[in-house]
Amino acid sequence: MRIQYVGHSCFLILGSKNIIIDPWIKDNPSNQSVSLDNLPQIDYIFVTHGHFDHIADVENIYRKFRSQIWCNFELSNYFIQKGMNANGAYMGGKIKFDWGYVKFLPAFHGSSTPEGNYAGLATSIIINIDNTTIYHAGDTCLNAEMQLLPRYNIEIAMLPIGGLFTMDIEEAVEAVKIIKPKFVIPMHYNTFDLIKVNPFEFKELVEKETDSKCIVLKSGEIFEKQAV
């Protein structure tokens, strides 16, 4: 099972099924290597919330691969109105697949469509695939709900560190202390000047103050769990 960082909050999970989270590929300033043309077959699209920088290429990928779309109920209706076959779920429900399961959990953030309409509550996502449990925090602040996450035995956590719209570096380090993942990958930083930070400052603090290992990925780079 491999995780490829596209940029911003977009990741590819490449394993027994291929998954993309919060797809923003075209015109993403932090994406330096992945294009819609060189994507592998995408089986599933998972979306944390409705903001443009998290859904920009949902339709392009869906039209190309007929991927399954999963997100909150209101956002699924938005995609359905655009002619896509989307699946709505909500926080707490376990969505079972033959390859594992997915859970949507709380994130503390807004959620609206690019047109400015309500898009349900923002979420984080747990994905269990190929005997690996992954947590994508979405856009969120540090919050008390994270205290429940250790029960899922998360191996890999993707956490925003850019500040202003999400947690900053210091708060993301506190989140690592709560979640206790084996590995943490920073995201949602340096796409715009407003969220410009040094991810290696985050890495230094994580590895000094926690038992987790921080993996800083450039756009296009791949993390392979068994190789670390």
N, CA and C atoms as a LAMMPS dump frame, in Angstrom:
ITEM: TIMESTEP
0
ITEM: NUMBER OF ATOMS
684
ITEM: BOX BOUNDS ff ff ff
-5.0000000000000000e+02 5.0000000000000000e+02
-5.0000000000000000e+02 5.0000000000000000e+02
-5.0000000000000000e+02 5.0000000000000000e+02
ITEM: ATOMS id mol type element x y z
1 1 1 N 0.845 -1.192 0
2 1 2 C 0 0 0
3 1 3 C 0.88 1.241 0
4 2 1 N 0.617 2.143 -0.952
5 2 2 C 1.421 3.354 -1.106
6 2 3 C 0.52 4.583 -0.994
7 3 1 N 1.09 5.656 -0.467
8 3 2 C 0.389 6.936 -0.39
9 3 3 C 1.192 7.957 -1.173
10 4 1 N 0.554 8.56 -2.159
11 4 2 C 1.211 9.594 -2.963
12 4 3 C 0.582 10.947 -2.653
13 5 1 N 1.434 11.923 -2.372
14 5 2 C 0.963 13.275 -2.098
15 5 3 C 0.85 14.027 -3.406
16 6 1 N -0.338 14.527 -3.695
17 6 2 C -0.531 15.362 -4.876
18 6 3 C -0.18 16.808 -4.547
19 7 1 N -0.721 17.303 -3.442
20 7 2 C -0.484 18.673 -3.008
21 7 3 C -1.703 19.192 -2.268
22 8 1 N -1.494 20.202 -1.435
23 8 2 C -2.546 20.782 -0.598
24 8 3 C -3.108 19.688 0.309
25 9 1 N -4.357 19.262 0.134
26 9 2 C -4.914 18.181 0.961
27 9 3 C -5.225 16.931 0.144
28 10 1 N -4.732 16.871 -1.064
29 10 2 C -5.054 15.785 -1.989
30 10 3 C -4.008 14.677 -1.926
31 11 1 N -4.49 13.457 -1.692
32 11 2 C -3.626 12.28 -1.642
33 11 3 C -4.218 11.165 -2.494
34 12 1 N -3.329 10.343 -3.041
35 12 2 C -3.701 9.077 -3.659
36 12 3 C -3.291 7.946 -2.726
37 13 1 N -4.202 7.014 -2.484
38 13 2 C -3.89 5.778 -1.778
39 13 3 C -3.928 4.667 -2.814
40 14 1 N -2.801 4.033 -3.02
41 14 2 C -2.643 3.06 -4.1
42 14 3 C -2.42 1.685 -3.495
43 15 1 N -3.425 0.821 -3.638
44 15 2 C -3.343 -0.509 -3.043
45 15 3 C -4.259 -1.468 -3.754
46 16 1 N -4.948 -2.31 -2.986
47 16 2 C -5.898 -3.238 -3.6
48 16 3 C -7.01 -2.485 -4.31
49 17 1 N -7.308 -1.276 -3.871
50 17 2 C -8.155 -0.309 -4.566
51 17 3 C -7.412 1.016 -4.598
52 18 1 N -7.671 1.797 -5.621
53 18 2 C -7.053 3.112 -5.724
54 18 3 C -8.049 4.185 -5.303
55 19 1 N -7.613 5.019 -4.365
56 19 2 C -8.471 6.017 -3.731
57 19 3 C -7.834 7.39 -3.901
58 20 1 N -8.653 8.4 -4.14
59 20 2 C -8.178 9.779 -4.072
60 20 3 C -9.009 10.52 -3.039
61 21 1 N -8.338 11.341 -2.236
62 21 2 C -8.99 12.135 -1.2
63 21 3 C -8.884 13.61 -1.572
64 22 1 N -9.991 14.326 -1.474
65 22 2 C -10.052 15.772 -1.722
66 22 3 C -9.323 16.17 -3.01
67 23 1 N -9.86 15.706 -4.148
68 23 2 C -9.123 15.88 -5.404
69 23 3 C -9.087 17.31 -5.937
70 24 1 N -7.925 17.885 -5.908
71 24 2 C -7.63 19.151 -6.574
72 24 3 C -6.299 18.964 -7.276
73 25 1 N -6.337 18.804 -8.572
74 25 2 C -5.153 18.49 -9.368
75 25 3 C -4.848 19.625 -10.338
76 26 1 N -5.801 19.91 -11.219
77 26 2 C -5.6 20.965 -12.201
78 26 3 C -5.579 22.329 -11.514
79 27 1 N -4.6 23.146 -11.868
80 27 2 C -4.473 24.516 -11.338
81 27 3 C -4.226 24.561 -9.836
82 28 1 N -3.758 23.461 -9.267
83 28 2 C -3.371 23.436 -7.851
84 28 3 C -1.922 23.92 -7.747
85 29 1 N -1.675 25.075 -7.142
86 29 2 C -0.308 25.613 -7.106
87 29 3 C 0.701 24.705 -6.415
88 30 1 N 0.226 23.838 -5.518
89 30 2 C 1.166 22.97 -4.797
90 30 3 C 1.364 21.621 -5.483
91 31 1 N 0.672 21.381 -6.589
92 31 2 C 0.83 20.144 -7.348
93 31 3 C 1.85 20.359 -8.456
94 32 1 N 2.963 19.652 -8.366
95 32 2 C 4.039 19.826 -9.328
96 32 3 C 4.225 18.635 -10.262
97 33 1 N 3.468 17.539 -10.07
98 33 2 C 3.821 16.332 -10.801
99 33 3 C 2.658 15.451 -11.25
100 34 1 N 1.486 15.633 -10.688
101 34 2 C 0.366 14.746 -10.996
102 34 3 C -0.621 15.483 -11.904
103 35 1 N -1.035 14.818 -12.971
104 35 2 C -2.023 15.407 -13.874
105 35 3 C -3.211 14.472 -14.008
106 36 1 N -4.308 15.007 -14.508
107 36 2 C -5.471 14.168 -14.757
108 36 3 C -5.157 13.095 -15.788
109 37 1 N -4.215 13.375 -16.684
110 37 2 C -3.853 12.411 -17.729
111 37 3 C -3.033 11.247 -17.196
112 38 1 N -2.214 11.491 -16.147
113 38 2 C -1.356 10.39 -15.672
114 38 3 C -1.883 9.705 -14.418
115 39 1 N -3.121 9.986 -14.053
116 39 2 C -3.717 9.284 -12.924
117 39 3 C -3.917 7.805 -13.248
118 40 1 N -3.701 6.922 -12.274
119 40 2 C -4.111 5.53 -12.463
120 40 3 C -5.636 5.421 -12.363
121 41 1 N -6.154 4.248 -12.623
122 41 2 C -7.581 4.012 -12.403
123 41 3 C -7.94 4.395 -10.967
124 42 1 N -8.937 5.249 -10.797
125 42 2 C -9.393 5.669 -9.47
126 42 3 C -10.706 4.96 -9.178
127 43 1 N -10.703 4.12 -8.145
128 43 2 C -11.903 3.362 -7.801
129 43 3 C -12.842 4.153 -6.898
130 44 1 N -12.266 4.967 -5.994
131 44 2 C -13.076 5.689 -5.011
132 44 3 C -12.573 7.113 -4.87
133 45 1 N -13.514 8.033 -4.725
134 45 2 C -13.236 9.43 -4.401
135 45 3 C -13.864 9.711 -3.042
136 46 1 N -13.053 10.137 -2.066
137 46 2 C -13.564 10.521 -0.76
138 46 3 C -13.327 12.017 -0.561
139 47 1 N -14.362 12.704 -0.076
140 47 2 C -14.311 14.162 0.038
141 47 3 C -14.65 14.573 1.465
142 48 1 N -13.845 15.464 2.05
143 48 2 C -14.063 15.887 3.432
144 48 3 C -15.083 17.019 3.556
145 49 1 N -15.12 17.937 2.567
146 49 2 C -16.07 19.041 2.615
147 49 3 C -16.128 19.711 1.248
148 50 1 N -16.986 20.737 1.135
149 50 2 C -17.343 21.249 -0.174
150 50 3 C -16.519 22.389 -0.732
151 51 1 N -15.524 22.88 -0.024
152 51 2 C -14.764 24.018 -0.534
153 51 3 C -14.015 23.655 -1.814
154 52 1 N -13.853 24.647 -2.665
155 52 2 C -13.294 24.42 -4.003
156 52 3 C -11.972 23.668 -3.979
157 53 1 N -11.111 24.019 -3.027
158 53 2 C -9.779 23.412 -3.002
159 53 3 C -9.793 21.961 -2.53
160 54 1 N -10.985 21.408 -2.338
161 54 2 C -11.116 20.005 -1.939
162 54 3 C -12.005 19.197 -2.888
163 55 1 N -12.697 19.878 -3.801
164 55 2 C -13.584 19.153 -4.724
165 55 3 C -13.345 19.504 -6.188
166 56 1 N -12.337 20.315 -6.488
167 56 2 C -12.214 20.911 -7.825
168 56 3 C -12.234 19.882 -8.951
169 57 1 N -11.659 18.708 -8.73
170 57 2 C -11.571 17.726 -9.81
171 57 3 C -12.393 16.469 -9.557
172 58 1 N -13.356 16.553 -8.65
173 58 2 C -14.245 15.402 -8.437
174 58 3 C -14.933 15.024 -9.745
175 59 1 N -15.518 16 -10.417
176 59 2 C -16.277 15.686 -11.624
177 59 3 C -15.376 15.158 -12.734
178 60 1 N -14.201 15.762 -12.911
179 60 2 C -13.283 15.29 -13.955
180 60 3 C -12.893 13.835 -13.743
181 61 1 N -12.591 13.484 -12.496
182 61 2 C -12.173 12.11 -12.193
183 61 3 C -13.353 11.155 -12.317
184 62 1 N -14.506 11.58 -11.833
185 62 2 C -15.693 10.732 -11.945
186 62 3 C -16.011 10.44 -13.408
187 63 1 N -15.993 11.445 -14.26
188 63 2 C -16.322 11.252 -15.674
189 63 3 C -15.32 10.325 -16.357
190 64 1 N -14.063 10.395 -15.929
191 64 2 C -13.033 9.581 -16.572
192 64 3 C -13.091 8.125 -16.138
193 65 1 N -13.317 7.888 -14.833
194 65 2 C -13.184 6.536 -14.296
195 65 3 C -14.49 5.935 -13.765
196 66 1 N -15.56 6.758 -13.678
197 66 2 C -16.796 6.316 -13.029
198 66 3 C -16.527 5.814 -11.614
199 67 1 N -15.702 6.539 -10.917
200 67 2 C -15.328 6.21 -9.541
201 67 3 C -16.543 6.34 -8.622
202 68 1 N -16.535 5.591 -7.519
203 68 2 C -17.533 5.8 -6.475
204 68 3 C -17.179 7.063 -5.693
205 69 1 N -18.144 7.939 -5.505
206 69 2 C -17.947 9.15 -4.713
207 69 3 C -18.614 8.954 -3.362
208 70 1 N -17.869 9.257 -2.278
209 70 2 C -18.422 9.205 -0.924
210 70 3 C -18.11 10.51 -0.204
211 71 1 N -19.117 11.053 0.465
212 71 2 C -18.964 12.314 1.193
213 71 3 C -20.183 12.469 2.094
214 72 1 N -20.327 13.626 2.729
215 72 2 C -21.526 13.811 3.554
216 72 3 C -22.775 13.923 2.681
217 73 1 N -23.926 13.774 3.305
218 73 2 C -25.191 13.647 2.575
219 73 3 C -25.487 14.874 1.712
220 74 1 N -25.352 16.075 2.289
221 74 2 C -25.677 17.286 1.532
222 74 3 C -24.751 17.458 0.33
223 75 1 N -23.478 17.177 0.525
224 75 2 C -22.523 17.311 -0.579
225 75 3 C -22.785 16.262 -1.657
226 76 1 N -23.206 15.063 -1.243
227 76 2 C -23.54 14.044 -2.242
228 76 3 C -24.702 14.513 -3.117
229 77 1 N -25.679 15.194 -2.523
230 77 2 C -26.789 15.723 -3.309
231 77 3 C -26.32 16.77 -4.317
232 78 1 N -25.329 17.548 -3.932
233 78 2 C -24.746 18.536 -4.849
234 78 3 C -24.139 17.837 -6.064
235 79 1 N -23.381 16.773 -5.812
236 79 2 C -22.783 16.039 -6.932
237 79 3 C -23.855 15.36 -7.782
238 80 1 N -24.868 14.823 -7.132
239 80 2 C -25.964 14.173 -7.863
240 80 3 C -26.661 15.17 -8.785
241 81 1 N -26.874 16.393 -8.299
242 81 2 C -27.507 17.423 -9.125
243 81 3 C -26.674 17.772 -10.354
244 82 1 N -25.373 17.482 -10.285
245 82 2 C -24.489 17.706 -11.428
246 82 3 C -24.356 16.463 -12.302
247 83 1 N -25.176 15.453 -12.032
248 83 2 C -25.197 14.274 -12.883
249 83 3 C -24.251 13.17 -12.49
250 84 1 N -23.713 13.245 -11.284
251 84 2 C -22.806 12.199 -10.815
252 84 3 C -23.528 11.248 -9.871
253 85 1 N -23.068 10.03 -9.799
254 85 2 C -23.63 9.032 -8.896
255 85 3 C -22.832 9.066 -7.596
256 86 1 N -23.298 9.835 -6.621
257 86 2 C -22.569 10.026 -5.371
258 86 3 C -23.305 9.367 -4.217
259 87 1 N -22.544 8.984 -3.205
260 87 2 C -23.075 8.305 -2.02
261 87 3 C -22.929 9.204 -0.808
262 88 1 N -24.017 9.418 -0.086
263 88 2 C -23.99 10.241 1.103
264 88 3 C -23.917 9.414 2.367
265 89 1 N -23.095 9.814 3.291
266 89 2 C -22.985 9.166 4.6
267 89 3 C -22.834 10.27 5.625
268 90 1 N -22.692 9.875 6.904
269 90 2 C -22.445 10.912 7.899
270 90 3 C -21.62 10.367 9.045
271 91 1 N -21.286 11.243 9.963
272 91 2 C -20.303 10.926 10.984
273 91 3 C -20.748 9.784 11.883
274 92 1 N -19.843 8.842 12.072
275 92 2 C -20.083 7.721 12.973
276 92 3 C -20.435 6.433 12.294
277 93 1 N -21.07 6.494 11.12
278 93 2 C -21.464 5.268 10.438
279 93 3 C -20.278 4.593 9.776
280 94 1 N -20.165 3.286 9.954
281 94 2 C -19.094 2.536 9.308
282 94 3 C -19.57 2.067 7.937
283 95 1 N -18.851 2.454 6.913
284 95 2 C -19.163 2.042 5.543
285 95 3 C -18.249 0.857 5.227
286 96 1 N -18.834 -0.315 5.079
287 96 2 C -18.053 -1.533 4.903
288 96 3 C -17.869 -1.849 3.425
289 97 1 N -16.648 -2.218 3.08
290 97 2 C -16.311 -2.644 1.736
291 97 3 C -15.629 -4.011 1.82
292 98 1 N -15.478 -4.685 0.682
293 98 2 C -14.788 -5.972 0.719
294 98 3 C -13.29 -5.823 0.967
295 99 1 N -12.791 -4.596 0.886
296 99 2 C -11.375 -4.334 1.124
297 99 3 C -11.11 -3.674 2.478
298 100 1 N -12.147 -3.344 3.244
299 100 2 C -11.951 -2.679 4.533
300 100 3 C -13.164 -1.851 4.895
301 101 1 N -12.946 -0.684 5.484
302 101 2 C -14.066 0.181 5.851
303 101 3 C -13.643 1.64 5.839
304 102 1 N -14.648 2.506 5.861
305 102 2 C -14.437 3.953 5.935
306 102 3 C -15.387 4.516 6.986
307 103 1 N -14.911 5.493 7.74
308 103 2 C -15.753 6.232 8.685
309 103 3 C -15.528 7.724 8.485
310 104 1 N -16.626 8.467 8.443
311 104 2 C -16.536 9.918 8.49
312 104 3 C -16.666 10.352 9.949
313 105 1 N -15.769 11.243 10.38
314 105 2 C -15.725 11.711 11.759
315 105 3 C -15.654 13.238 11.77
316 106 1 N -15.762 13.862 12.944
317 106 2 C -15.833 15.323 12.973
318 106 3 C -14.569 16.033 12.493
319 107 1 N -14.787 17.146 11.825
320 107 2 C -13.763 18.17 11.592
321 107 3 C -14.448 19.499 11.909
322 108 1 N -13.703 20.428 12.437
323 108 2 C -14.285 21.714 12.828
324 108 3 C -13.886 22.768 11.799
325 109 1 N -14.82 23.007 10.86
326 109 2 C -14.531 23.858 9.711
327 109 3 C -15.858 24.154 9.017
328 110 1 N -15.891 25.125 8.141
329 110 2 C -17.075 25.376 7.34
330 110 3 C -17.139 24.438 6.143
331 111 1 N -18.269 24.47 5.438
332 111 2 C -18.402 23.685 4.207
333 111 3 C -19.49 24.294 3.352
334 112 1 N -19.083 24.818 2.203
335 112 2 C -20.037 25.338 1.237
336 112 3 C -19.538 24.989 -0.156
337 113 1 N -20.435 24.956 -1.116
338 113 2 C -20.052 24.667 -2.491
339 113 3 C -19.386 25.899 -3.106
340 114 1 N -18.731 25.731 -4.26
341 114 2 C -18.143 26.907 -4.921
342 114 3 C -19.155 27.987 -5.244
343 115 1 N -20.434 27.592 -5.364
344 115 2 C -21.489 28.584 -5.616
345 115 3 C -21.962 29.271 -4.344
346 116 1 N -21.451 28.846 -3.191
347 116 2 C -21.791 29.476 -1.921
348 116 3 C -22.945 28.841 -1.186
349 117 1 N -23.406 27.677 -1.63
350 117 2 C -24.52 27.002 -0.978
351 117 3 C -24.033 26.067 0.123
352 118 1 N -24.91 25.811 1.086
353 118 2 C -24.582 24.943 2.22
354 118 3 C -24.228 23.54 1.732
355 119 1 N -23.149 22.978 2.271
356 119 2 C -22.671 21.663 1.827
357 119 3 C -22.507 20.698 2.997
358 120 1 N -23.338 20.855 4.025
359 120 2 C -23.262 19.938 5.151
360 120 3 C -22.089 20.253 6.057
361 121 1 N -21.882 19.389 7.034
362 121 2 C -20.783 19.577 7.985
363 121 3 C -19.473 19.066 7.408
364 122 1 N -18.411 19.786 7.711
365 122 2 C -17.082 19.307 7.328
366 122 3 C -16.742 18.042 8.113
367 123 1 N -15.964 17.159 7.508
368 123 2 C -15.627 15.891 8.144
369 123 3 C -14.133 15.597 8.036
370 124 1 N -13.711 14.667 8.86
371 124 2 C -12.447 13.966 8.671
372 124 3 C -12.801 12.551 8.23
373 125 1 N -11.814 11.77 7.829
374 125 2 C -12.099 10.441 7.295
375 125 3 C -11.084 9.431 7.828
376 126 1 N -11.59 8.293 8.296
377 126 2 C -10.749 7.129 8.572
378 126 3 C -10.946 6.131 7.443
379 127 1 N -9.85 5.667 6.886
380 127 2 C -9.893 4.669 5.819
381 127 3 C -9.058 3.478 6.258
382 128 1 N -9.698 2.321 6.331
383 128 2 C -8.991 1.079 6.639
384 128 3 C -8.894 0.259 5.36
385 129 1 N -7.676 0.082 4.856
386 129 2 C -7.456 -0.633 3.601
387 129 3 C -6.147 -1.395 3.678
388 130 1 N -6.134 -2.619 3.18
389 130 2 C -4.928 -3.433 3.141
390 130 3 C -4.261 -3.514 4.515
391 131 1 N -5.089 -3.724 5.534
392 131 2 C -4.624 -3.872 6.916
393 131 3 C -3.895 -2.637 7.435
394 132 1 N -4.232 -1.485 6.905
395 132 2 C -3.656 -0.218 7.332
396 132 3 C -4.786 0.764 7.619
397 133 1 N -4.709 1.458 8.756
398 133 2 C -5.725 2.447 9.102
399 133 3 C -5.141 3.845 8.95
400 134 1 N -5.79 4.627 8.109
401 134 2 C -5.325 5.957 7.718
402 134 3 C -6.351 6.989 8.187
403 135 1 N -5.868 8.107 8.693
404 135 2 C -6.751 9.194 9.128
405 135 3 C -6.405 10.446 8.345
406 136 1 N -7.375 10.972 7.593
407 136 2 C -7.239 12.247 6.898
408 136 3 C -8.098 13.248 7.662
409 137 1 N -7.466 14.227 8.273
410 137 2 C -8.171 15.127 9.19
411 137 3 C -9.057 16.136 8.491
412 138 1 N -8.935 16.276 7.161
413 138 2 C -9.657 17.349 6.497
414 138 3 C -9.148 18.695 6.974
415 139 1 N -9.985 19.714 6.871
416 139 2 C -9.638 21.034 7.395
417 139 3 C -10.223 21.13 8.801
418 140 1 N -9.376 21.311 9.782
419 140 2 C -9.878 21.332 11.154
420 140 3 C -8.937 22.074 12.081
421 141 1 N -9.484 22.497 13.205
422 141 2 C -8.68 22.991 14.312
423 141 3 C -8.377 21.815 15.24
424 142 1 N -7.515 22.033 16.188
425 142 2 C -7.328 21.082 17.278
426 142 3 C -8.633 21.022 18.066
427 143 1 N -9.107 19.819 18.359
428 143 2 C -10.39 19.711 19.058
429 143 3 C -10.44 18.468 19.937
430 144 1 N -11.337 18.496 20.92
431 144 2 C -11.422 17.429 21.914
432 144 3 C -11.897 16.108 21.325
433 145 1 N -12.59 16.145 20.181
434 145 2 C -13.053 14.901 19.561
435 145 3 C -11.884 13.99 19.189
436 146 1 N -10.72 14.572 19.006
437 146 2 C -9.547 13.773 18.646
438 146 3 C -9.151 12.794 19.74
439 147 1 N -9.622 13.029 20.967
440 147 2 C -9.29 12.118 22.062
441 147 3 C -9.842 10.71 21.841
442 148 1 N -10.844 10.582 20.969
443 148 2 C -11.424 9.272 20.679
444 148 3 C -10.67 8.52 19.586
445 149 1 N -9.786 9.199 18.88
446 149 2 C -9.143 8.575 17.732
447 149 3 C -8.196 7.418 18.062
448 150 1 N -7.51 7.405 19.215
449 150 2 C -6.617 6.271 19.478
450 150 3 C -7.304 4.909 19.463
451 151 1 N -8.617 4.871 19.689
452 151 2 C -9.321 3.583 19.674
453 151 3 C -9.278 2.925 18.297
454 152 1 N -8.979 3.704 17.247
455 152 2 C -8.941 3.152 15.892
456 152 3 C -7.542 2.655 15.504
457 153 1 N -6.573 2.818 16.396
458 153 2 C -5.201 2.358 16.109
459 153 3 C -4.701 2.885 14.765
460 154 1 N -4.727 4.194 14.642
461 154 2 C -4.327 4.837 13.389
462 154 3 C -2.824 4.693 13.174
463 155 1 N -2.469 4.21 11.999
464 155 2 C -1.05 4.076 11.653
465 155 3 C -0.508 5.323 10.965
466 156 1 N -1.308 5.903 10.07
467 156 2 C -0.86 7.047 9.28
468 156 3 C -1.896 8.163 9.406
469 157 1 N -1.461 9.324 9.877
470 157 2 C -2.353 10.48 10.009
471 157 3 C -1.885 11.596 9.084
472 158 1 N -2.821 12.177 8.355
473 158 2 C -2.552 13.336 7.507
474 158 3 C -3.178 14.54 8.191
475 159 1 N -2.352 15.496 8.598
476 159 2 C -2.822 16.618 9.405
477 159 3 C -2.478 17.953 8.753
478 160 1 N -3.429 18.914 8.749
479 160 2 C -3.12 20.25 8.248
480 160 3 C -2.226 21.008 9.228
481 161 1 N -1.316 21.805 8.671
482 161 2 C -0.394 22.549 9.538
483 161 3 C -0.291 24.028 9.166
484 162 1 N -1.016 24.478 8.157
485 162 2 C -0.788 25.805 7.604
486 162 3 C -1.311 26.973 8.414
487 163 1 N -2.197 26.707 9.379
488 163 2 C -2.751 27.801 10.167
489 163 3 C -3.79 28.604 9.391
490 164 1 N -4.303 29.623 10.012
491 164 2 C -5.307 30.556 9.502
492 164 3 C -6.654 29.873 9.253
493 165 1 N -6.7 28.892 8.355
494 165 2 C -7.94 28.169 8.072
495 165 3 C -8.023 26.85 8.832
496 166 1 N -6.907 26.399 9.382
497 166 2 C -6.815 25.093 10.051
498 166 3 C -5.854 25.209 11.231
499 167 1 N -5.524 24.058 11.796
500 167 2 C -4.471 24.013 12.814
501 167 3 C -3.174 24.603 12.262
502 168 1 N -2.381 25.175 13.162
503 168 2 C -1.023 25.558 12.79
504 168 3 C -0.065 24.463 13.261
505 169 1 N 1.222 24.691 13.133
506 169 2 C 2.21 23.666 13.469
507 169 3 C 2.095 23.235 14.924
508 170 1 N 2.027 24.209 15.839
509 170 2 C 2.017 23.873 17.263
510 170 3 C 0.779 23.049 17.63
511 171 1 N -0.369 23.432 17.101
512 171 2 C -1.59 22.688 17.402
513 171 3 C -1.583 21.314 16.742
514 172 1 N -1.005 21.211 15.557
515 172 2 C -0.914 19.914 14.898
516 172 3 C -0.008 18.959 15.675
517 173 1 N 1.035 19.491 16.294
518 173 2 C 1.88 18.644 17.16
519 173 3 C 1.059 18.124 18.335
520 174 1 N 0.223 18.976 18.916
521 174 2 C -0.635 18.522 20.006
522 174 3 C -1.606 17.441 19.512
523 175 1 N -2.088 17.581 18.284
524 175 2 C -2.969 16.562 17.717
525 175 3 C -2.24 15.228 17.592
526 176 1 N -0.988 15.263 17.196
527 176 2 C -0.198 14.027 17.108
528 176 3 C -0.087 13.371 18.476
529 177 1 N 0.12 14.171 19.505
530 177 2 C 0.215 13.622 20.863
531 177 3 C -1.076 12.918 21.273
532 178 1 N -2.206 13.442 20.809
533 178 2 C -3.498 12.848 21.155
534 178 3 C -3.756 11.578 20.329
535 179 1 N -3.531 11.669 19.017
536 179 2 C -3.899 10.591 18.098
537 179 3 C -2.941 9.404 18.191
538 180 1 N -1.647 9.71 18.39
539 180 2 C -0.604 8.689 18.522
540 180 3 C -0.477 7.788 17.29
541 181 1 N -0.375 8.36 16.113
542 181 2 C -0.153 7.534 14.924
543 181 3 C 1.302 7.076 14.853
544 182 1 N 1.556 6.029 14.088
545 182 2 C 2.951 5.634 13.851
546 182 3 C 3.648 6.652 12.955
547 183 1 N 2.905 7.131 11.959
548 183 2 C 3.451 8.084 10.996
549 183 3 C 2.477 9.238 10.842
550 184 1 N 3.011 10.434 10.589
551 184 2 C 2.168 11.594 10.327
552 184 3 C 2.72 12.311 9.108
553 185 1 N 1.807 12.717 8.226
554 185 2 C 2.171 13.433 7.004
555 185 3 C 1.501 14.807 7.051
556 186 1 N 2.27 15.896 6.99
557 186 2 C 1.651 17.226 7.001
558 186 3 C 1.002 17.559 5.656
559 187 1 N -0.049 18.375 5.714
560 187 2 C -0.76 18.793 4.494
561 187 3 C -1.339 20.188 4.714
562 188 1 N -1.977 20.709 3.679
563 188 2 C -2.66 22.008 3.731
564 188 3 C -1.717 23.12 4.199
565 189 1 N -0.609 23.242 3.493
566 189 2 C 0.365 24.297 3.786
567 189 3 C 1.079 24.691 2.484
568 190 1 N 1.536 25.945 2.424
569 190 2 C 2.368 26.474 1.335
570 190 3 C 1.671 26.548 -0.018
571 191 1 N 0.389 26.221 -0.087
572 191 2 C -0.332 26.374 -1.35
573 191 3 C -0.491 27.848 -1.692
574 192 1 N -0.738 28.644 -0.671
575 192 2 C -0.882 30.086 -0.801
576 192 3 C 0.019 30.746 0.235
577 193 1 N 0.346 32.016 0.019
578 193 2 C 1.194 32.734 0.977
579 193 3 C 0.564 32.784 2.361
580 194 1 N -0.771 32.81 2.434
581 194 2 C -1.457 32.901 3.723
582 194 3 C -1.22 31.679 4.609
583 195 1 N -0.843 30.545 4.023
584 195 2 C -0.613 29.329 4.819
585 195 3 C 0.821 28.821 4.612
586 196 1 N 1.729 29.746 4.447
587 196 2 C 3.126 29.394 4.211
588 196 3 C 3.819 29.087 5.538
589 197 1 N 4.32 27.874 5.695
590 197 2 C 5.053 27.458 6.892
591 197 3 C 6.173 26.509 6.475
592 198 1 N 7.032 26.176 7.417
593 198 2 C 8.122 25.237 7.174
594 198 3 C 7.732 23.868 7.716
595 199 1 N 7.442 22.888 6.843
596 199 2 C 7.019 21.581 7.341
597 199 3 C 8.094 20.853 8.142
598 200 1 N 9.35 21.222 7.932
599 200 2 C 10.426 20.55 8.669
600 200 3 C 10.498 21.038 10.12
601 201 1 N 9.936 22.211 10.388
602 201 2 C 9.754 22.636 11.777
603 201 3 C 8.758 21.715 12.469
604 202 1 N 7.687 21.382 11.75
605 202 2 C 6.706 20.422 12.266
606 202 3 C 7.356 19.063 12.493
607 203 1 N 8.107 18.595 11.535
608 203 2 C 8.783 17.298 11.661
609 203 3 C 9.695 17.259 12.883
610 204 1 N 10.463 18.325 13.069
611 204 2 C 11.393 18.371 14.205
612 204 3 C 10.638 18.284 15.531
613 205 1 N 9.565 19.031 15.662
614 205 2 C 8.798 19.024 16.905
615 205 3 C 8.109 17.679 17.134
616 206 1 N 7.531 17.107 16.082
617 206 2 C 6.871 15.805 16.212
618 206 3 C 7.852 14.753 16.712
619 207 1 N 9.011 14.701 16.112
620 207 2 C 9.954 13.631 16.447
621 207 3 C 10.709 13.9 17.742
622 208 1 N 10.683 15.15 18.201
623 208 2 C 11.262 15.487 19.499
624 208 3 C 10.278 15.22 20.629
625 209 1 N 8.99 15.503 20.404
626 209 2 C 8.012 15.495 21.482
627 209 3 C 7.076 14.288 21.478
628 210 1 N 7.121 13.461 20.427
629 210 2 C 6.23 12.299 20.344
630 210 3 C 7.025 11.078 19.882
631 211 1 N 6.358 9.939 19.858
632 211 2 C 6.968 8.714 19.337
633 211 3 C 6.631 8.487 17.869
634 212 1 N 5.937 9.424 17.246
635 212 2 C 5.557 9.292 15.836
636 212 3 C 6.7 9.72 14.929
637 213 1 N 6.702 9.172 13.736
638 213 2 C 7.662 9.574 12.714
639 213 3 C 6.943 10.459 11.705
640 214 1 N 7.536 11.602 11.393
641 214 2 C 6.929 12.54 10.461
642 214 3 C 7.521 12.349 9.069
643 215 1 N 6.644 12.21 8.081
644 215 2 C 7.04 12.034 6.697
645 215 3 C 6.634 13.279 5.919
646 216 1 N 7.597 14.09 5.51
647 216 2 C 7.313 15.27 4.702
648 216 3 C 7.437 14.883 3.236
649 217 1 N 6.349 14.974 2.505
650 217 2 C 6.333 14.578 1.106
651 217 3 C 6.237 15.802 0.199
652 218 1 N 7.048 15.813 -0.841
653 218 2 C 6.863 16.78 -1.916
654 218 3 C 5.779 16.27 -2.853
655 219 1 N 5.234 17.155 -3.664
656 219 2 C 4.221 16.747 -4.627
657 219 3 C 4.764 15.627 -5.514
658 220 1 N 3.998 14.544 -5.595
659 220 2 C 4.396 13.407 -6.417
660 220 3 C 5.15 12.328 -5.669
661 221 1 N 5.696 12.656 -4.499
662 221 2 C 6.444 11.657 -3.743
663 221 3 C 5.507 10.644 -3.113
664 222 1 N 6.04 9.429 -2.917
665 222 2 C 5.25 8.303 -2.429
666 222 3 C 5.832 7.785 -1.121
667 223 1 N 4.953 7.535 -0.177
668 223 2 C 5.318 6.882 1.082
669 223 3 C 4.86 5.428 1.014
670 224 1 N 5.779 4.518 1.247
671 224 2 C 5.456 3.098 1.318
672 224 3 C 5.699 2.639 2.736
673 225 1 N 4.643 2.192 3.376
674 225 2 C 4.728 1.841 4.796
675 225 3 C 5.794 0.805 5.063
676 226 1 N 5.855 -0.249 4.244
677 226 2 C 6.761 -1.357 4.539
678 226 3 C 8.23 -0.977 4.299
679 227 1 N 8.458 0.16 3.592
680 227 2 C 9.826 0.542 3.281
681 227 3 C 10.442 1.412 4.355
682 228 1 N 9.657 1.811 5.357
683 228 2 C 10.159 2.735 6.391
684 228 3 C 10.475 1.972 7.666
